[in-house]
C-alpha cells in the first residue's frame, strides 16, 4: 500500500513554503494529501496517514490529540529548525515517531546573515547608507578608521548547525575562534581550530560575540547582567538567537551608554525596552526582522531535506536528520507566558 503524507498548508501558504521540487519529491514517496481552502487541517487529516509535514506556513501547532490518534503515523517532517510546534514532541519521539528537523538547511542562510551583520557594523555600511539617504551627501572623513573582522577574536555562543556554518564561512577572515557550547565535542571544535572557553572568558576576551544558542528553560537569561558587564568597550555583539537568552534591560543599558554595538534579528523581543526612541535610533544598534534569513534557497533546501529523510524512512534506511530527545531538550524554543 502506498505511503500517505499529509501536508496541512493551505493553498496560499503551500505556494510560498512548499517549493514545486519539494512537492514532486514528496509525490515520489507516495500519495500526498494537501489541506484545501476553507478546511481546518487537523479536522480533515486522514486517520491512516503515515507521515505529516509541518512547520513554516502551516498551522502553529500540531496537537498531541491529533498525532497520538494516528495509528500508522511513523514520521513528522518539520519545515523549520525547532519541533516546538509539535505538542509534547519528546513524548512523540519516545513513542517511536521519527521527527525530522530541517535546522541544517536553515543554518546556511542564518550564518550568512550573521556575517552580513558583522560586516555592516564593522564597516558602518548601514549608518553611512542611512546618512546618504537622509541628506543626499557622502561625507568623507579621512581621519576615521573602521574595524575589520580579519584577525579579530570572535566568540561563538552555541556551536550547533548555525554556529558551525558561520565559522566555516568566517575562516576566510582568519579570526581566532573562542567557543562556548557544553553540548559540542572537543573534536568538533578542533575541526574549526577553535578554543573551548568558559562563558566568562568568552565575554571578556572577544572583539566580536556571536550568539546562536537555543532558547530552553536552562538557557533563558543565561547572558545575564554580570556576564554582560565583562564585555570590553567597543565590542560588537551579534545575535540570531532568541532574545530571552539575554537580560534585555542590562543589554539595552550597554547600548544606550554606547559601550557596545548590538546587531540582531530580534526574535522575539521586549518592545517596552527596544522601541524606546532614545534606544532604537542609536547608531550602535542595528535591528532587522526575524525573517531576514528566509531565502528562496532556504525554503527549497529545507523541503528537500525533509523529503529525502522521509524517503529514507519509508524505504527502510536511516534518515540523516532525525532528532533525539536530548537534542530537543537543549535546543528547542521555550515560550513562557511572559512572552
Buried (B, 14 or more C-beta within 10 A) or exposed (E): EEBBBBBBBBEEBBEEBBBEEBBEBBEEBBBBBBBEEEEEBBEEBEEEBBBBBBBBBBBEEBEBEBBBEBEEBBBBBBBBBBBBBBBBBBBBBEEEBBBBBBBBBBBBBBBBBBBBBBEBBBBBBBBBEEBEEEEEEEEEEEEEEEBEBEEBBBBBBBBBBBBBBBBBBBEEBEBBBBBBBEBBEEEBBEEBEBBBBEBEBBBBBBBBBBBBBBBBEEBBEBBBBEBBEBBEEEBBBBBBBBBBBBBBEBBBBBBBEEBBBBBBBBBEBBEEBBEEEEBBEBEBBBBBEBEBBBBEEBBBBBBBBBBBBBBBBBEEEEBEBBBEEEBBBBBBBBEEEEE
